[in-house]
Amino acid sequence: MTNVKRIVFFVAALLIVFVIVIFVLENKQDVSLVFLGWSSPKLPLSISLILVLLSGMAIGPLLAFIFAQKKKRHPRIS
């Protein structure tokens, strides 16, 4: 049964890599993003989206951790 799980995991990982490669190859247009007056250098659209995704994946858990720590320090009295 563990061999089946390994094969399923390998196929899923290979599929994800395949989808990412296709996404990068299909979105080569250069874009420059502007946020609060700050302008980014021109990067391919795929790279910009992947950077935004990775930033969100880092910031989301960090904010959840910070709010969980605040909640532990100041428990709500009901």
HTML snippet that shows the backbone in 3Dmol.js (N, CA, C, O; Angstrom):
<script src="https://3Dmol.org/build/3Dmol-min.js"></script>
<div id="view" style="width:600px;height:400px;position:relative"></div>
<script>
const pdb = `
ATOM      1  N   MET A   1       0.824  -1.205   0.000  1.00  0.00           N
ATOM      2  CA  MET A   1       0.000   0.000   0.000  1.00  0.00           C
ATOM      3  C   MET A   1       0.864   1.264   0.000  1.00  0.00           C
ATOM      4  O   MET A   1       0.482   2.274  -0.591  1.00  0.00           O
ATOM      5  N   THR A   2       2.026   1.214   0.660  1.00  0.00           N
ATOM      6  CA  THR A   2       2.876   2.404   0.675  1.00  0.00           C
ATOM      7  C   THR A   2       3.445   2.699  -0.704  1.00  0.00           C
ATOM      8  O   THR A   2       3.676   3.859  -1.044  1.00  0.00           O
ATOM      9  N   ASN A   3       3.675   1.651  -1.508  1.00  0.00           N
ATOM     10  CA  ASN A   3       4.150   1.888  -2.872  1.00  0.00           C
ATOM     11  C   ASN A   3       3.099   2.604  -3.701  1.00  0.00           C
ATOM     12  O   ASN A   3       3.435   3.448  -4.533  1.00  0.00           O
ATOM     13  N   VAL A   4       1.835   2.280  -3.487  1.00  0.00           N
ATOM     14  CA  VAL A   4       0.757   2.961  -4.204  1.00  0.00           C
ATOM     15  C   VAL A   4       0.713   4.431  -3.796  1.00  0.00           C
ATOM     16  O   VAL A   4       0.530   5.303  -4.645  1.00  0.00           O
ATOM     17  N   LYS A   5       0.878   4.709  -2.521  1.00  0.00           N
ATOM     18  CA  LYS A   5       0.887   6.096  -2.048  1.00  0.00           C
ATOM     19  C   LYS A   5       2.060   6.865  -2.651  1.00  0.00           C
ATOM     20  O   LYS A   5       1.914   8.022  -3.045  1.00  0.00           O
ATOM     21  N   ARG A   6       3.218   6.218  -2.721  1.00  0.00           N
ATOM     22  CA  ARG A   6       4.382   6.870  -3.315  1.00  0.00           C
ATOM     23  C   ARG A   6       4.148   7.176  -4.786  1.00  0.00           C
ATOM     24  O   ARG A   6       4.501   8.255  -5.262  1.00  0.00           O
ATOM     25  N   ILE A   7       3.563   6.245  -5.498  1.00  0.00           N
ATOM     26  CA  ILE A   7       3.292   6.451  -6.919  1.00  0.00           C
ATOM     27  C   ILE A   7       2.286   7.574  -7.117  1.00  0.00           C
ATOM     28  O   ILE A   7       2.461   8.413  -8.001  1.00  0.00           O
ATOM     29  N   VAL A   8       1.229   7.601  -6.298  1.00  0.00           N
ATOM     30  CA  VAL A   8       0.220   8.665  -6.396  1.00  0.00           C
ATOM     31  C   VAL A   8       0.856  10.018  -6.078  1.00  0.00           C
ATOM     32  O   VAL A   8       0.595  11.006  -6.764  1.00  0.00           O
ATOM     33  N   PHE A   9       1.690  10.061  -5.040  1.00  0.00           N
ATOM     34  CA  PHE A   9       2.370  11.306  -4.679  1.00  0.00           C
ATOM     35  C   PHE A   9       3.287  11.766  -5.813  1.00  0.00           C
ATOM     36  O   PHE A   9       3.305  12.948  -6.156  1.00  0.00           O
ATOM     37  N   PHE A  10       4.046  10.836  -6.393  1.00  0.00           N
ATOM     38  CA  PHE A  10       4.960  11.172  -7.480  1.00  0.00           C
ATOM     39  C   PHE A  10       4.202  11.682  -8.699  1.00  0.00           C
ATOM     40  O   PHE A  10       4.622  12.656  -9.322  1.00  0.00           O
ATOM     41  N   VAL A  11       3.107  11.046  -9.042  1.00  0.00           N
ATOM     42  CA  VAL A  11       2.310  11.475 -10.193  1.00  0.00           C
ATOM     43  C   VAL A  11       1.698  12.852  -9.931  1.00  0.00           C
ATOM     44  O   VAL A  11       1.671  13.695 -10.828  1.00  0.00           O
ATOM     45  N   ALA A  12       1.207  13.087  -8.711  1.00  0.00           N
ATOM     46  CA  ALA A  12       0.629  14.389  -8.371  1.00  0.00           C
ATOM     47  C   ALA A  12       1.698  15.483  -8.427  1.00  0.00           C
ATOM     48  O   ALA A  12       1.447  16.566  -8.956  1.00  0.00           O
ATOM     49  N   ALA A  13       2.882  15.208  -7.887  1.00  0.00           N
ATOM     50  CA  ALA A  13       3.965  16.185  -7.921  1.00  0.00           C
ATOM     51  C   ALA A  13       4.392  16.465  -9.359  1.00  0.00           C
ATOM     52  O   ALA A  13       4.644  17.613  -9.724  1.00  0.00           O
ATOM     53  N   LEU A  14       4.470  15.428 -10.163  1.00  0.00           N
ATOM     54  CA  LEU A  14       4.836  15.592 -11.570  1.00  0.00           C
ATOM     55  C   LEU A  14       3.785  16.409 -12.320  1.00  0.00           C
ATOM     56  O   LEU A  14       4.131  17.229 -13.170  1.00  0.00           O
ATOM     57  N   LEU A  15       2.524  16.194 -12.017  1.00  0.00           N
ATOM     58  CA  LEU A  15       1.445  16.954 -12.635  1.00  0.00           C
ATOM     59  C   LEU A  15       1.513  18.428 -12.247  1.00  0.00           C
ATOM     60  O   LEU A  15       1.308  19.303 -13.088  1.00  0.00           O
ATOM     61  N   ILE A  16       1.800  18.703 -10.980  1.00  0.00           N
ATOM     62  CA  ILE A  16       1.919  20.092 -10.518  1.00  0.00           C
ATOM     63  C   ILE A  16       3.084  20.780 -11.221  1.00  0.00           C
ATOM     64  O   ILE A  16       2.949  21.916 -11.676  1.00  0.00           O
ATOM     65  N   VAL A  17       4.212  20.109 -11.313  1.00  0.00           N
ATOM     66  CA  VAL A  17       5.369  20.684 -12.002  1.00  0.00           C
ATOM     67  C   VAL A  17       5.037  20.934 -13.477  1.00  0.00           C
ATOM     68  O   VAL A  17       5.402  21.974 -14.025  1.00  0.00           O
ATOM     69  N   PHE A  18       4.363  20.009 -14.106  1.00  0.00           N
ATOM     70  CA  PHE A  18       3.970  20.149 -15.500  1.00  0.00           C
ATOM     71  C   PHE A  18       3.066  21.362 -15.698  1.00  0.00           C
ATOM     72  O   PHE A  18       3.255  22.127 -16.644  1.00  0.00           O
ATOM     73  N   VAL A  19       2.091  21.544 -14.817  1.00  0.00           N
ATOM     74  CA  VAL A  19       1.173  22.686 -14.910  1.00  0.00           C
ATOM     75  C   VAL A  19       1.932  23.999 -14.702  1.00  0.00           C
ATOM     76  O   VAL A  19       1.662  24.980 -15.394  1.00  0.00           O
ATOM     77  N   ILE A  20       2.871  24.027 -13.764  1.00  0.00           N
ATOM     78  CA  ILE A  20       3.651  25.245 -13.522  1.00  0.00           C
ATOM     79  C   ILE A  20       4.505  25.591 -14.737  1.00  0.00           C
ATOM     80  O   ILE A  20       4.588  26.757 -15.124  1.00  0.00           O
ATOM     81  N   VAL A  21       5.133  24.599 -15.333  1.00  0.00           N
ATOM     82  CA  VAL A  21       5.962  24.845 -16.521  1.00  0.00           C
ATOM     83  C   VAL A  21       5.112  25.390 -17.669  1.00  0.00           C
ATOM     84  O   VAL A  21       5.515  26.336 -18.344  1.00  0.00           O
ATOM     85  N   ILE A  22       3.956  24.805 -17.887  1.00  0.00           N
ATOM     86  CA  ILE A  22       3.065  25.301 -18.947  1.00  0.00           C
ATOM     87  C   ILE A  22       2.628  26.729 -18.639  1.00  0.00           C
ATOM     88  O   ILE A  22       2.591  27.569 -19.539  1.00  0.00           O
ATOM     89  N   PHE A  23       2.294  27.017 -17.378  1.00  0.00           N
ATOM     90  CA  PHE A  23       1.885  28.360 -16.984  1.00  0.00           C
ATOM     91  C   PHE A  23       2.990  29.376 -17.271  1.00  0.00           C
ATOM     92  O   PHE A  23       2.725  30.452 -17.807  1.00  0.00           O
ATOM     93  N   VAL A  24       4.216  29.035 -16.914  1.00  0.00           N
ATOM     94  CA  VAL A  24       5.337  29.948 -17.146  1.00  0.00           C
ATOM     95  C   VAL A  24       5.572  30.154 -18.633  1.00  0.00           C
ATOM     96  O   VAL A  24       5.827  31.276 -19.071  1.00  0.00           O
ATOM     97  N   LEU A  25       5.490  29.096 -19.405  1.00  0.00           N
ATOM     98  CA  LEU A  25       5.730  29.220 -20.842  1.00  0.00           C
ATOM     99  C   LEU A  25       4.627  29.988 -21.565  1.00  0.00           C
ATOM    100  O   LEU A  25       4.889  30.633 -22.580  1.00  0.00           O
ATOM    101  N   GLU A  26       3.414  29.929 -21.063  1.00  0.00           N
ATOM    102  CA  GLU A  26       2.289  30.615 -21.715  1.00  0.00           C
ATOM    103  C   GLU A  26       2.187  32.089 -21.332  1.00  0.00           C
ATOM    104  O   GLU A  26       1.531  32.852 -22.041  1.00  0.00           O
ATOM    105  N   ASN A  27       2.813  32.515 -20.235  1.00  0.00           N
ATOM    106  CA  ASN A  27       2.672  33.890 -19.750  1.00  0.00           C
ATOM    107  C   ASN A  27       4.022  34.597 -19.739  1.00  0.00           C
ATOM    108  O   ASN A  27       4.574  34.886 -18.677  1.00  0.00           O
ATOM    109  N   LYS A  28       4.540  34.866 -20.913  1.00  0.00           N
ATOM    110  CA  LYS A  28       5.845  35.506 -21.033  1.00  0.00           C
ATOM    111  C   LYS A  28       5.767  37.018 -21.231  1.00  0.00           C
ATOM    112  O   LYS A  28       6.805  37.670 -21.345  1.00  0.00           O
ATOM    113  N   GLN A  29       4.569  37.589 -21.276  1.00  0.00           N
ATOM    114  CA  GLN A  29       4.438  39.024 -21.517  1.00  0.00           C
ATOM    115  C   GLN A  29       5.066  39.794 -20.348  1.00  0.00           C
ATOM    116  O   GLN A  29       4.859  39.445 -19.185  1.00  0.00           O
ATOM    117  N   ASP A  30       5.823  40.832 -20.662  1.00  0.00           N
ATOM    118  CA  ASP A  30       6.419  41.669 -19.630  1.00  0.00           C
ATOM    119  C   ASP A  30       5.381  42.620 -19.063  1.00  0.00           C
ATOM    120  O   ASP A  30       4.632  43.256 -19.804  1.00  0.00           O
ATOM    121  N   VAL A  31       5.344  42.711 -17.733  1.00  0.00           N
ATOM    122  CA  VAL A  31       4.447  43.643 -17.061  1.00  0.00           C
ATOM    123  C   VAL A  31       5.235  44.379 -15.993  1.00  0.00           C
ATOM    124  O   VAL A  31       6.223  43.870 -15.465  1.00  0.00           O
ATOM    125  N   SER A  32       4.785  45.576 -15.688  1.00  0.00           N
ATOM    126  CA  SER A  32       5.353  46.360 -14.599  1.00  0.00           C
ATOM    127  C   SER A  32       4.215  46.690 -13.650  1.00  0.00           C
ATOM    128  O   SER A  32       3.240  47.329 -14.047  1.00  0.00           O
ATOM    129  N   LEU A  33       4.327  46.267 -12.419  1.00  0.00           N
ATOM    130  CA  LEU A  33       3.271  46.494 -11.437  1.00  0.00           C
ATOM    131  C   LEU A  33       3.535  47.785 -10.677  1.00  0.00           C
ATOM    132  O   LEU A  33       4.685  48.119 -10.392  1.00  0.00           O
ATOM    133  N   VAL A  34       2.464  48.516 -10.347  1.00  0.00           N
ATOM    134  CA  VAL A  34       2.570  49.752  -9.579  1.00  0.00           C
ATOM    135  C   VAL A  34       1.703  49.617  -8.342  1.00  0.00           C
ATOM    136  O   VAL A  34       0.528  49.262  -8.438  1.00  0.00           O
ATOM    137  N   PHE A  35       2.285  49.901  -7.165  1.00  0.00           N
ATOM    138  CA  PHE A  35       1.557  49.826  -5.903  1.00  0.00           C
ATOM    139  C   PHE A  35       2.000  50.975  -5.023  1.00  0.00           C
ATOM    140  O   PHE A  35       3.170  51.062  -4.648  1.00  0.00           O
ATOM    141  N   LEU A  36       1.062  51.867  -4.688  1.00  0.00           N
ATOM    142  CA  LEU A  36       1.324  53.039  -3.845  1.00  0.00           C
ATOM    143  C   LEU A  36       2.496  53.871  -4.363  1.00  0.00           C
ATOM    144  O   LEU A  36       3.322  54.349  -3.586  1.00  0.00           O
ATOM    145  N   GLY A  37       2.555  54.035  -5.675  1.00  0.00           N
ATOM    146  CA  GLY A  37       3.597  54.853  -6.269  1.00  0.00           C
ATOM    147  C   GLY A  37       4.894  54.113  -6.534  1.00  0.00           C
ATOM    148  O   GLY A  37       5.760  54.622  -7.244  1.00  0.00           O
ATOM    149  N   TRP A  38       5.042  52.933  -5.981  1.00  0.00           N
ATOM    150  CA  TRP A  38       6.242  52.134  -6.213  1.00  0.00           C
ATOM    151  C   TRP A  38       6.037  51.294  -7.458  1.00  0.00           C
ATOM    152  O   TRP A  38       5.026  50.603  -7.583  1.00  0.00           O
ATOM    153  N   SER A  39       6.975  51.347  -8.367  1.00  0.00           N
ATOM    154  CA  SER A  39       6.861  50.618  -9.620  1.00  0.00           C
ATOM    155  C   SER A  39       7.901  49.508  -9.655  1.00  0.00           C
ATOM    156  O   SER A  39       9.080  49.737  -9.384  1.00  0.00           O
ATOM    157  N   SER A  40       7.457  48.312  -9.988  1.00  0.00           N
ATOM    158  CA  SER A  40       8.380  47.179 -10.060  1.00  0.00           C
ATOM    159  C   SER A  40       9.067  47.158 -11.418  1.00  0.00           C
ATOM    160  O   SER A  40       8.573  47.754 -12.375  1.00  0.00           O
ATOM    161  N   PRO A  41      10.198  46.478 -11.506  1.00  0.00           N
ATOM    162  CA  PRO A  41      10.823  46.329 -12.828  1.00  0.00           C
ATOM    163  C   PRO A  41       9.959  45.437 -13.712  1.00  0.00           C
ATOM    164  O   PRO A  41       9.121  44.683 -13.217  1.00  0.00           O
ATOM    165  N   LYS A  42      10.166  45.527 -15.000  1.00  0.00           N
ATOM    166  CA  LYS A  42       9.391  44.695 -15.923  1.00  0.00           C
ATOM    167  C   LYS A  42       9.835  43.246 -15.785  1.00  0.00           C
ATOM    168  O   LYS A  42      11.006  42.917 -15.973  1.00  0.00           O
ATOM    169  N   LEU A  43       8.884  42.395 -15.456  1.00  0.00           N
ATOM    170  CA  LEU A  43       9.108  40.964 -15.328  1.00  0.00           C
ATOM    171  C   LEU A  43       8.041  40.238 -16.125  1.00  0.00           C
ATOM    172  O   LEU A  43       6.980  40.803 -16.390  1.00  0.00           O
ATOM    173  N   PRO A  44       8.299  39.005 -16.509  1.00  0.00           N
ATOM    174  CA  PRO A  44       7.232  38.232 -17.145  1.00  0.00           C
ATOM    175  C   PRO A  44       6.046  38.077 -16.192  1.00  0.00           C
ATOM    176  O   PRO A  44       6.224  37.982 -14.978  1.00  0.00           O
ATOM    177  N   LEU A  45       4.860  38.053 -16.742  1.00  0.00           N
ATOM    178  CA  LEU A  45       3.642  37.949 -15.940  1.00  0.00           C
ATOM    179  C   LEU A  45       3.674  36.732 -15.024  1.00  0.00           C
ATOM    180  O   LEU A  45       3.259  36.819 -13.868  1.00  0.00           O
ATOM    181  N   SER A  46       4.153  35.618 -15.516  1.00  0.00           N
ATOM    182  CA  SER A  46       4.180  34.393 -14.712  1.00  0.00           C
ATOM    183  C   SER A  46       5.059  34.561 -13.477  1.00  0.00           C
ATOM    184  O   SER A  46       4.694  34.107 -12.392  1.00  0.00           O
ATOM    185  N   ILE A  47       6.208  35.205 -13.629  1.00  0.00           N
ATOM    186  CA  ILE A  47       7.111  35.410 -12.492  1.00  0.00           C
ATOM    187  C   ILE A  47       6.458  36.340 -11.475  1.00  0.00           C
ATOM    188  O   ILE A  47       6.550  36.104 -10.270  1.00  0.00           O
ATOM    189  N   SER A  48       5.799  37.396 -11.952  1.00  0.00           N
ATOM    190  CA  SER A  48       5.119  38.323 -11.044  1.00  0.00           C
ATOM    191  C   SER A  48       4.041  37.604 -10.245  1.00  0.00           C
ATOM    192  O   SER A  48       3.936  37.792  -9.033  1.00  0.00           O
ATOM    193  N   LEU A  49       3.242  36.784 -10.915  1.00  0.00           N
ATOM    194  CA  LEU A  49       2.176  36.065 -10.219  1.00  0.00           C
ATOM    195  C   LEU A  49       2.725  35.044  -9.236  1.00  0.00           C
ATOM    196  O   LEU A  49       2.179  34.882  -8.145  1.00  0.00           O
ATOM    197  N   ILE A  50       3.783  34.362  -9.601  1.00  0.00           N
ATOM    198  CA  ILE A  50       4.383  33.386  -8.689  1.00  0.00           C
ATOM    199  C   ILE A  50       4.970  34.086  -7.470  1.00  0.00           C
ATOM    200  O   ILE A  50       4.851  33.576  -6.356  1.00  0.00           O
ATOM    201  N   LEU A  51       5.604  35.250  -7.658  1.00  0.00           N
ATOM    202  CA  LEU A  51       6.136  36.005  -6.518  1.00  0.00           C
ATOM    203  C   LEU A  51       5.025  36.473  -5.588  1.00  0.00           C
ATOM    204  O   LEU A  51       5.172  36.431  -4.366  1.00  0.00           O
ATOM    205  N   VAL A  52       3.911  36.919  -6.167  1.00  0.00           N
ATOM    206  CA  VAL A  52       2.770  37.341  -5.350  1.00  0.00           C
ATOM    207  C   VAL A  52       2.200  36.151  -4.576  1.00  0.00           C
ATOM    208  O   VAL A  52       1.863  36.277  -3.399  1.00  0.00           O
ATOM    209  N   LEU A  53       2.093  35.010  -5.233  1.00  0.00           N
ATOM    210  CA  LEU A  53       1.599  33.799  -4.574  1.00  0.00           C
ATOM    211  C   LEU A  53       2.503  33.400  -3.416  1.00  0.00           C
ATOM    212  O   LEU A  53       2.016  33.104  -2.324  1.00  0.00           O
ATOM    213  N   LEU A  54       3.808  33.388  -3.639  1.00  0.00           N
ATOM    214  CA  LEU A  54       4.746  33.020  -2.577  1.00  0.00           C
ATOM    215  C   LEU A  54       4.720  34.022  -1.422  1.00  0.00           C
ATOM    216  O   LEU A  54       4.839  33.639  -0.259  1.00  0.00           O
ATOM    217  N   SER A  55       4.563  35.307  -1.748  1.00  0.00           N
ATOM    218  CA  SER A  55       4.458  36.326  -0.697  1.00  0.00           C
ATOM    219  C   SER A  55       3.223  36.087   0.165  1.00  0.00           C
ATOM    220  O   SER A  55       3.287  36.166   1.392  1.00  0.00           O
ATOM    221  N   GLY A  56       2.111  35.798  -0.478  1.00  0.00           N
ATOM    222  CA  GLY A  56       0.891  35.507   0.267  1.00  0.00           C
ATOM    223  C   GLY A  56       1.011  34.256   1.114  1.00  0.00           C
ATOM    224  O   GLY A  56       0.485  34.197   2.225  1.00  0.00           O
ATOM    225  N   MET A  57       1.709  33.247   0.584  1.00  0.00           N
ATOM    226  CA  MET A  57       1.900  32.017   1.338  1.00  0.00           C
ATOM    227  C   MET A  57       2.797  32.240   2.554  1.00  0.00           C
ATOM    228  O   MET A  57       2.701  31.494   3.529  1.00  0.00           O
ATOM    229  N   ALA A  58       3.662  33.246   2.515  1.00  0.00           N
ATOM    230  CA  ALA A  58       4.530  33.560   3.647  1.00  0.00           C
ATOM    231  C   ALA A  58       3.828  34.486   4.640  1.00  0.00           C
ATOM    232  O   ALA A  58       3.933  34.296   5.852  1.00  0.00           O
ATOM    233  N   ILE A  59       3.117  35.480   4.127  1.00  0.00           N
ATOM    234  CA  ILE A  59       2.486  36.480   4.995  1.00  0.00           C
ATOM    235  C   ILE A  59       1.271  35.914   5.720  1.00  0.00           C
ATOM    236  O   ILE A  59       1.055  36.235   6.889  1.00  0.00           O
ATOM    237  N   GLY A  60       0.470  35.078   5.054  1.00  0.00           N
ATOM    238  CA  GLY A  60      -0.729  34.514   5.671  1.00  0.00           C
ATOM    239  C   GLY A  60      -0.449  33.755   6.957  1.00  0.00           C
ATOM    240  O   GLY A  60      -1.028  34.089   7.991  1.00  0.00           O
ATOM    241  N   PRO A  61       0.414  32.749   6.936  1.00  0.00           N
ATOM    242  CA  PRO A  61       0.717  32.028   8.177  1.00  0.00           C
ATOM    243  C   PRO A  61       1.393  32.912   9.235  1.00  0.00           C
ATOM    244  O   PRO A  61       1.187  32.717  10.433  1.00  0.00           O
ATOM    245  N   LEU A  62       2.194  33.876   8.790  1.00  0.00           N
ATOM    246  CA  LEU A  62       2.833  34.781   9.739  1.00  0.00           C
ATOM    247  C   LEU A  62       1.783  35.603  10.490  1.00  0.00           C
ATOM    248  O   LEU A  62       1.864  35.744  11.710  1.00  0.00           O
ATOM    249  N   LEU A  63       0.802  36.143   9.772  1.00  0.00           N
ATOM    250  CA  LEU A  63      -0.269  36.896  10.433  1.00  0.00           C
ATOM    251  C   LEU A  63      -1.106  36.001  11.336  1.00  0.00           C
ATOM    252  O   LEU A  63      -1.506  36.424  12.421  1.00  0.00           O
ATOM    253  N   ALA A  64      -1.372  34.786  10.911  1.00  0.00           N
ATOM    254  CA  ALA A  64      -2.126  33.846  11.744  1.00  0.00           C
ATOM    255  C   ALA A  64      -1.367  33.552  13.030  1.00  0.00           C
ATOM    256  O   ALA A  64      -1.970  33.479  14.100  1.00  0.00           O
ATOM    257  N   PHE A  65      -0.061  33.384  12.938  1.00  0.00           N
ATOM    258  CA  PHE A  65       0.756  33.139  14.127  1.00  0.00           C
ATOM    259  C   PHE A  65       0.728  34.334  15.068  1.00  0.00           C
ATOM    260  O   PHE A  65       0.588  34.170  16.280  1.00  0.00           O
ATOM    261  N   ILE A  66       0.860  35.544  14.511  1.00  0.00           N
ATOM    262  CA  ILE A  66       0.853  36.755  15.344  1.00  0.00           C
ATOM    263  C   ILE A  66      -0.488  36.904  16.059  1.00  0.00           C
ATOM    264  O   ILE A  66      -0.517  37.199  17.254  1.00  0.00           O
ATOM    265  N   PHE A  67      -1.605  36.705  15.344  1.00  0.00           N
ATOM    266  CA  PHE A  67      -2.910  36.837  15.982  1.00  0.00           C
ATOM    267  C   PHE A  67      -3.154  35.740  17.004  1.00  0.00           C
ATOM    268  O   PHE A  67      -3.820  35.979  18.011  1.00  0.00           O
ATOM    269  N   ALA A  68      -2.633  34.545  16.770  1.00  0.00           N
ATOM    270  CA  ALA A  68      -2.779  33.462  17.741  1.00  0.00           C
ATOM    271  C   ALA A  68      -2.001  33.793  19.011  1.00  0.00           C
ATOM    272  O   ALA A  68      -2.460  33.491  20.113  1.00  0.00           O
ATOM    273  N   GLN A  69      -0.834  34.406  18.870  1.00  0.00           N
ATOM    274  CA  GLN A  69      -0.057  34.790  20.051  1.00  0.00           C
ATOM    275  C   GLN A  69      -0.763  35.877  20.845  1.00  0.00           C
ATOM    276  O   GLN A  69      -0.757  35.844  22.076  1.00  0.00           O
ATOM    277  N   LYS A  70      -1.370  36.839  20.159  1.00  0.00           N
ATOM    278  CA  LYS A  70      -2.123  37.891  20.854  1.00  0.00           C
ATOM    279  C   LYS A  70      -3.320  37.304  21.592  1.00  0.00           C
ATOM    280  O   LYS A  70      -3.630  37.712  22.711  1.00  0.00           O
ATOM    281  N   LYS A  71      -3.985  36.347  20.962  1.00  0.00           N
ATOM    282  CA  LYS A  71      -5.145  35.726  21.567  1.00  0.00           C
ATOM    283  C   LYS A  71      -4.761  34.933  22.819  1.00  0.00           C
ATOM    284  O   LYS A  71      -5.532  34.889  23.778  1.00  0.00           O
ATOM    285  N   LYS A  72      -3.592  34.315  22.823  1.00  0.00           N
ATOM    286  CA  LYS A  72      -3.112  33.577  23.992  1.00  0.00           C
ATOM    287  C   LYS A  72      -2.809  34.512  25.152  1.00  0.00           C
ATOM    288  O   LYS A  72      -3.073  34.184  26.309  1.00  0.00           O
ATOM    289  N   ARG A  73      -2.247  35.693  24.836  1.00  0.00           N
ATOM    290  CA  ARG A  73      -1.898  36.654  25.876  1.00  0.00           C
ATOM    291  C   ARG A  73      -3.120  37.338  26.479  1.00  0.00           C
ATOM    292  O   ARG A  73      -3.153  37.609  27.680  1.00  0.00           O
ATOM    293  N   HIS A  74      -4.116  37.617  25.656  1.00  0.00           N
ATOM    294  CA  HIS A  74      -5.308  38.330  26.091  1.00  0.00           C
ATOM    295  C   HIS A  74      -6.544  37.470  25.824  1.00  0.00           C
ATOM    296  O   HIS A  74      -7.261  37.706  24.852  1.00  0.00           O
ATOM    297  N   PRO A  75      -6.796  36.480  26.673  1.00  0.00           N
ATOM    298  CA  PRO A  75      -7.975  35.633  26.431  1.00  0.00           C
ATOM    299  C   PRO A  75      -9.264  36.430  26.631  1.00  0.00           C
ATOM    300  O   PRO A  75      -9.351  37.281  27.516  1.00  0.00           O
ATOM    301  N   ARG A  76     -10.237  36.145  25.814  1.00  0.00           N
ATOM    302  CA  ARG A  76     -11.521  36.828  25.892  1.00  0.00           C
ATOM    303  C   ARG A  76     -12.334  36.231  27.045  1.00  0.00           C
ATOM    304  O   ARG A  76     -12.458  35.013  27.170  1.00  0.00           O
ATOM    305  N   ILE A  77     -12.872  37.094  27.866  1.00  0.00           N
ATOM    306  CA  ILE A  77     -13.702  36.645  29.004  1.00  0.00           C
ATOM    307  C   ILE A  77     -15.157  36.684  28.580  1.00  0.00           C
ATOM    308  O   ILE A  77     -15.666  37.727  28.170  1.00  0.00           O
ATOM    309  N   SER A  78     -15.831  35.530  28.683  1.00  0.00           N
ATOM    310  CA  SER A  78     -17.236  35.469  28.257  1.00  0.00           C
ATOM    311  C   SER A  78     -18.154  35.425  29.435  1.00  0.00           C
ATOM    312  O   SER A  78     -19.372  35.371  29.268  1.00  0.00           O
TER     313      SER A  78
END
`;
const viewer = $3Dmol.createViewer("view");
viewer.addModel(pdb, "pdb");
viewer.setStyle({}, {cartoon: {color: "spectrum"}});
viewer.zoomTo();
viewer.render();
</script>
